């Protein structure tokens, strides 16, 4: 089993990732600014850490086999995060991405006039982070974009995977936090998207 560090383990997506990793028997260092908010789970060690505290973050993630970051792009410094993972010596880096950089009709969603204004700053920062990753030559990275509607729901284990195109099903472009977590942990256990972005949806 790989040794996994999860940054942002107490958030909406991070907590689902943590639950899925624990359910499958992975050993996880769960990093959050408020570790007391992390649910006690088997094989999970909760520690205090901040994505913007480079020195401490490097210390916390060093010695792991892979790092997952589940942090808001506008509340962190993506270029610094990348530098910290490189400096820690961890070879593999998985990122909870956004949907804004996915393509629909040949254009990124964030380029659409209909894109919700309240999500534009975060989505634009996420797209910029993906651009940074695509220039990364040292780390074995993966960026997983959710569908347009990303919500608290159920773990069904039934979904589709895609690459750069927005996935749209009978009920629109949707994925639950829980099934997103299944797709991410599947990728950890059976890597298929090394140095690639992929997406998940119903």
Secondary structure, DSSP 8 states (H G I E B T S, - for coil): --EEEEETTTSHHHHHHHHHHHHTT-EEEEEETTGGGS---TTEEEEE--TT-HHHHHHHHTT-SEEEE---GGGS-HHHHHHHHHHHT--EEEEE--STTSEETTEEGGGSTTS-GGGHHHHHHHHHHHHHHTT--SSEEEEEE--SEEES-------EEESSB---BTTBSEEEHHHHHHHHHHHHHS---TTEEEEEE-
